[in-house]
Amino acid sequence: MCPEKNSEKNSEKKRSRSARRTALRLLRPRRTGTAVLCAVSLVLAGAGAGAVAPARALVPDHPAARTVGDLSAAVSGVGATAVLSAAALVVGAALVVSSLARGGRGPLALVTDDPLFVCGLTRGAAARLFAEEARDVDGVSGARVRVGRRRVRVLVSTRMRGSSGALRGRVEESVRRRAGELGVLPRPAVRARVREVGPA
């Protein structure tokens, strides 16, 4: 093989890998809920601390300031402090775990040859496409599809008796081929179940 052709082939592979990485990174689900919760917690804590100190200094005899003083004296005991510390620890640990966990189910990334062009498909649209593909298989009278993070679950109904094994294989192969044609990243595992309904 010519060095020029080999170089072009390597360059194409690098561009394809780069496009895959870009699509997966940009279409990764975000952790918006955790970020909003942390932001609201910080704003409320800052606003509370910023409002209480000046209020107590400027108007010490105001009923609200006296109430705050009474509450701070009430929680200054060892037992109350331990409870508040434990609650803060639990909330902080929950926020940390939530931020480290994977985000929700976002769109499916699709293969492109250009790293500057990112394409995605919603899971609902992918489920409809895969369901149509499953319905086109001979013997299938209906299909429902659920698209997970790395797995596509297909439930098909058929009026044919005693052919569930062969039908399952044909449905899985058909949906797997459709996912390959769409260029879904990463390539999902396809699992089908067959339910026999009605008269043969």
C-alpha positions in Angstrom: 0.0 0.0 0.0 1.3 3.5 -0.8 2.4 5.7 2.1 0.0 8.4 0.9 -3.0 6.1 1.0 -1.9 4.7 4.4 -1.5 8.3 5.8 -5.0 9.2 4.4 -6.5 6.1 6.0 -4.9 6.9 9.4 -6.1 10.5 9.1 -9.7 9.4 8.5 -9.6 7.1 11.5 -8.3 9.9 13.7 -11.1 12.2 12.5 -13.7 9.5 13.1 -12.4 8.8 16.6 -12.4 12.5 17.3 -15.9 13.0 16.0 -17.1 10.1 18.3 -15.5 11.6 21.4 -16.9 15.0 20.7 -20.4 13.7 20.1 -20.4 11.6 23.3 -19.0 14.5 25.4 -21.3 17.2 24.1 -24.5 15.1 24.3 -23.7 13.7 27.8 -26.6 14.4 30.2 -26.0 17.4 32.5 -26.5 17.4 36.3 -28.7 20.5 36.3 -30.7 19.4 39.4 -27.7 19.2 41.6 -26.3 22.4 40.4 -29.6 24.3 41.0 -29.9 22.7 44.5 -26.4 23.7 45.4 -26.8 27.3 44.1 -30.1 27.8 45.9 -28.6 26.4 49.1 -25.7 28.8 48.9 -27.9 31.8 48.0 -30.2 31.1 51.0 -27.4 30.5 53.4 -25.6 33.7 52.3 -28.8 35.7 52.3 -29.7 34.5 55.8 -26.3 35.1 57.2 -26.1 38.5 55.5 -29.5 39.6 56.8 -29.3 38.3 60.4 -26.0 39.9 61.5 -26.9 43.5 60.4 -30.4 43.2 61.8 -29.2 42.2 65.2 -26.6 45.0 65.2 -28.9 47.8 64.0 -32.2 46.9 65.7 -31.4 44.7 68.7 -34.8 45.2 70.3 -36.8 44.2 67.2 -39.0 41.1 67.8 -37.4 39.3 64.8 -33.9 40.0 66.1 -34.9 38.7 69.6 -36.4 35.6 68.0 -33.2 34.9 66.1 -31.2 35.5 69.3 -33.5 33.0 71.2 -33.1 30.4 68.4 -29.4 30.7 68.4 -29.3 30.3 72.1 -31.6 27.3 71.9 -29.5 25.5 69.4 -26.2 26.2 71.1 -26.5 23.1 73.2 -24.3 20.0 72.4 -27.3 17.8 71.3 -28.8 20.3 68.9 -25.4 21.1 67.4 -24.7 17.4 66.9 -28.1 17.0 65.1 -27.5 20.0 62.9 -24.0 18.8 62.1 -25.3 15.4 61.2 -28.0 16.8 59.0 -25.5 19.1 57.2 -23.2 16.1 56.7 -26.0 13.9 55.2 -27.1 16.7 52.9 -23.5 17.4 51.8 -22.9 13.7 51.1 -26.1 13.4 49.1 -25.1 16.4 47.0 -21.6 15.0 46.4 -23.0 11.6 45.4 -25.5 13.2 43.1 -22.8 15.3 41.4 -20.6 12.2 40.9 -23.4 10.0 39.6 -24.3 9.9 35.9 -26.7 12.4 34.7 -30.2 11.6 33.4 -31.0 10.0 30.1 -30.0 12.5 27.4 -30.1 12.2 23.7 -28.3 9.4 21.8 -25.1 10.5 20.1 -24.8 9.6 16.4 -21.7 8.9 14.4 -20.4 11.7 12.1 -17.1 12.0 10.2 -16.6 15.6 11.2 -15.7 16.5 14.8 -17.2 20.0 14.2 -20.6 18.5 13.4 -22.5 16.8 16.3 -25.7 15.0 15.8 -28.1 13.4 18.3 -31.4 11.6 18.5 -33.9 11.8 21.3 -34.6 8.4 23.0 -38.3 8.8 22.2 -37.5 9.2 18.5 -35.1 6.3 18.6 -37.7 4.1 20.3 -40.3 4.9 17.6 -37.8 4.1 14.8 -36.8 0.8 16.4 -40.4 -0.1 17.0 -41.2 0.5 13.3 -38.2 -1.6 12.3 -39.4 -4.4 14.6 -43.0 -4.3 13.2 -41.6 -4.8 9.7 -40.3 -8.2 10.7 -42.5 -11.0 9.4 -44.8 -12.4 12.0 -44.8 -9.4 14.3 -48.2 -7.8 14.9 -47.1 -5.1 17.4 -43.9 -3.8 19.1 -43.0 -1.6 22.0 -39.5 -0.3 22.6 -37.6 1.2 25.6 -34.2 2.8 25.0 -31.9 2.8 28.0 -28.4 4.1 28.5 -26.7 1.1 26.8 -29.6 -1.3 26.1 -32.6 -1.4 23.8 -35.5 -3.5 25.1 -38.1 -4.7 22.5 -41.4 -6.3 23.3 -43.1 -7.7 20.3 -46.4 -9.5 20.0 -47.2 -12.2 17.5 -50.1 -14.4 16.5 -47.8 -17.2 15.4 -47.4 -20.1 17.8 -44.2 -21.9 18.6 -41.8 -19.6 16.8 -40.8 -17.2 19.5 -37.1 -18.2 19.5 -36.6 -17.6 15.8 -38.7 -14.4 15.8 -36.8 -13.0 18.7 -33.5 -13.5 16.8 -34.9 -11.8 13.7 -36.2 -8.9 15.7 -32.9 -8.4 17.6 -30.9 -8.6 14.3 -33.3 -6.1 12.6 -33.1 -3.5 15.4 -29.4 -4.0 15.8 -28.9 -3.3 12.0 -31.1 -0.2 12.3 -29.0 1.1 15.2 -25.9 0.6 13.1 -27.4 2.4 10.1 -28.3 5.4 12.4 -24.8 5.3 13.9 -25.9 5.2 17.5 -23.0 5.7 20.0 -22.2 3.6 21.8 -23.6 0.6 20.0 -26.5 -0.6 22.2 -27.2 -4.2 23.2 -30.6 -5.3 21.9 -32.8 -7.6 23.9 -36.2 -8.8 22.5 -39.1 -10.6 24.2 -41.9 -12.2 22.2 -45.5 -12.4 23.5 -47.9 -14.7 21.7 -51.4 -13.2 21.5 -54.7 -14.1 20.0 -55.5 -17.0 17.7 -52.8 -18.5 15.5 
